[in-house]
């Protein structure tokens, strides 16, 4: 029985390794612009162990940039932290390479797109995106800037997570364009910090893998279509010479030709969070100068939530 289990375990590992190699090869050969991995921003983390575990999950699923905002355990950038290092395992480099910031605004100022991870309904005018849909949503949002290529700076995006006990503040959530949520059981949807990072990174990794494999499959289909078109040309020549023509090319060739004529997105330069916040501050300064709020804090808060 033990021998069978060992053999079965080894066979499963071999299949898993082969699948990973296929995915990596597909991603490396992809001709499309790849969506970059998100920056992971941890705000006010209380336990170094959670920082280490989050870093390990990031490394497991291809995320490589960690930013920390005012961690509670006297964090020193680049210095060892025994508790975080212990849970990070082979992702210690991510922990020690994490950038340290004083505020969420500073940590996200260079990002073009920001998601706030929270399980609570904040009654804000923000779209809620599930982790399983995150890759597609971010790709669609960043597509204009990615299409611009070298004419603009490369887009950057991130996901921020709050404190273990209380999560993100409303002001921090307000910084994000979208709210990110895990499709957990409604009776208890609140995940541990490192678990939330792991679920997010895993869903992104799976989406990237599916995208890469689909592209490789599409390339194979286009290659087959080209071969079919060549065969059609040969068959025409044969018909002119009196030879029996070959069967007509499949409909896939027409579909590939239609896809090749699709128009590209217009190049656009997306604003960073820092640029957006500067614009909003100027707007609110102008509104206050015009006595728009008339000293009504509730009216101002309502406008802020609606943006």
N, C-alpha and C positions, 0 to 999 in steps of 0.2 A: 504493500500500500504506500509506504514512504517513497519507494522507487518511482511508482506511478505519479505521485504528487510532484516529485522533483522533476520528472520528465515533462509533465504537463506545464509546470511552472516555467521551465526552460523554454518550451515551445511558445508559451504566451509571451515571454520576454522577447524571443526572436521575432515574433510577428509584430510586437509593439515597436521594436527597434527598426524593423523594415519600414513600417509606416512612417516613423519619424524621419528616416532617411529620405523617403519619397517626398514628404512635405518640405523638408529643407531644400532638396534639389529643385522642387517646384518653385519655392520662394526665390531661390537664387537665380533661376532662369526666367523669372517673371519679367515681361517687358513693360508692364504697366507701372505707374508710379505707386509705390507702396505707402500705405498710411503709416506714419511713424508711430512708435509706441508712445503712450502718454507719459507725461511727468506725473509722478505720484507725490502728492502733498499731504503730509500728516500734520495736523494742527493741535497743539497743546497736549501731545501724547503724554500720559502719566507714567506708563510702565515701559522701561527700555526693552523688556522681553517682547512687547508687541511691535516695537520698531524692528527688532531683529527678525521676528516671524514674518512681518510684512515684507521685509527685504528678501527673505528666502522665497516667498511666494512670487515676488517680482522676478527673481532670477529664474525660477522654475518655468515661467511663462513669457519670458522675453522682454520684460520692462527693465530699463537700466538707469533711470534717473530718479533719485529720491530727494525730496526737499522737506525739511523739518521747520515748523514754525513754533517757536517758544516751547520746546519740550520741557517737562517738569523736573527732570532728574539731573539738573546741572550739566547739560550736554556741552561737550567741547569738540568742535569740528576736527575731524581727523584723528582724534585720540581714541584709544581703545575704551570700550564700555563692556565690562565683563558680562553683564546680564544680556545686553543686546547681542554681543558676539556669540554667546552660547546658543541662542535660538536662531541666529542667522546661518549657522553652519558654514557652508562654502560661499555664502553671500556676504561675508564679512566686509569685502571690498566695497559693496554697495552701502553698507552702514557707515563705514569710515569716510566714504566719499560723499556722503549726504551734505547738501548745502544747508546752512542755518540762516533763518530769517526771523525778524522780530514780529512781523505782521503778515496776515494772509495777503493783503494788498501788495506788499513787496514780493512775496513768494510767487505771485501769479501775474505780475505786471507785464511780463514778456510773452504771455500766452495769448493765442488768438481765439481759443475756445476752451471753456472751463465748465466742468460738471461738478456739482456738489452732491456728495453721497449722503443720503439721509433717508430714514424710514418713516419720518414724521411728515404729516401734511402741514405745510407752513402757510397755506392760504395765500400763496404768491402767484403772480401771473407768469409762471414758468412751466415749460413743457417737461413732463416726467418721462424719462427714458429708462427702460429696463436694461440690465447688464447684457443680456443676450442680444439686444438690438444696438448696443453701444458702437460697435465697429461700423455698422452701416450708417448710423446717424452721424458719427464724426466724419466719416468719409464724405458724406453728402455736404456737410457744413463746410469742410475744408477744400472741397473740389475746385472751386474757382481759383484759389491761390495755388493749388497743386498744378492746375492746368497752365498757369502762368510760367511755371518752370524757373529757369535761371534769371528771369527778368524781375523776380521779387524774392524776398527772403523766404526760406523754407518755413512752412507753417508749424507752429508748436501748439500742443494742446495738453490738458491735464485733468486729473480727477483729484479732488481734495476730500479728506476724511477728517472728522472731528474727534473730540475727546472721548475716551472710553465711557465716562459716566454721563455726559450730557450732549455729546455730538457737536455739531456746528451751531454757532449762534445765527440768529436771523440775519444779522449784518453780513456774516460770512457767506451764507447761502445767497444773499442778494448780489454778491460779486459774480456769481456764476450765471451763464446763459441758460443752463438746463439743470434739472435735478435728476440724479441717478439713483435708481432703486433696484434692489434684488427681489426677484419674484419669490419671496419666502412665504411660509404659512402665515395667514393673517392673525392667528392667535399669538404668535410671537415672532415678528418679522425683524427684530433687532439682532444683528450679528456682532460677534466679537470683531474688533478692528482688523486684526490680521486675517480673519476669515473673510471679511468683506473685500479686502484687497485681493485675496486669493481667488474669490469667485469672479471678481471683475477681470483680473489678469487671465484667468482660465478661459472665460468666455471670449475675450479678445483673441487669445491664442488660437482657439478653435475656429473663430471666424476668419482669421488670417490664413489658417491652413486650408479651410474650405475654398477660399477665394483663390489661393495659389493653385490648388488642384484643378479647380474649374477652368482657370486660365490655361493650364497645360493641356487639359482635355480639349479646350477650344482651339488651341494651336494645332493639336493633332487633327482635329476635324477640318481646319482650314487647309492643312497639308494634304489631307485626303481629297478635299475639294479641288485643289490645284492639280493634283494628279489626275482627277477625273476630267478636268477641263482639257488637260493635255491629251488625254485619251480621246476626247471628243474631236480635237483638231486632227488627230491621226485618222479617226474614223471618217471624217469629211474627205480627207485626201484619198483614203481607200475607196470611198464611194465614187470620187471623180475618176479613179482608175478602173472602175468597174468591180472593185472588191466589195464584199459584204460589209456594211458599216457596223461599228461596235455599238452597244447600247448607249443611250443618251446619258449625260452626267446627272447625278442626283440633285435633288432640290437644295441640298446643303450649299452648293456652290452659289446659288442665287442669294441665299441668306447671308453668306459670307461677304458677297459683293455689296449687299445693302448695308451691312454693318460697317464696311470699309468706307462708305460714303457719308457716314454720320458726322454731323458737325461737332467741332470742339467747343468747349465752354469758353466764354470770353475771359481773358486774363483779368484778375482782380487782386488787389492787395487788401487783405483783411487787417483790421485794426487789432492791436494787442489789447489786453485788459488794461494796461497802464494808460494807453491812449484813450480808451473808452471812459475810464474813470475820470481822466482829466477833462474830457468833454462834459460829462455829467456834473462835475463840480462847477464848471463854468456856467452850465445851464442853471443850476440851483442858485448860484450866486446872483445871476441875472434876475431870476424869479423873486428872490428875496429883496433885491434892490427895487423891484417894481411893486413890492408889497403884495405879491400874489398870495402868499400864505397868511398874511395878516396876523402873524404870531400864533397861528393855529398849528400846534405840533402834530395833531392827529391828521390834519389835511396834508401836511408835508409827508408824514409816514405813509399815508395812502398813496400819494404820488410815487414815492420811492418803491413801494411794493408793486406798483403797476408797470414799472419800467423793466 
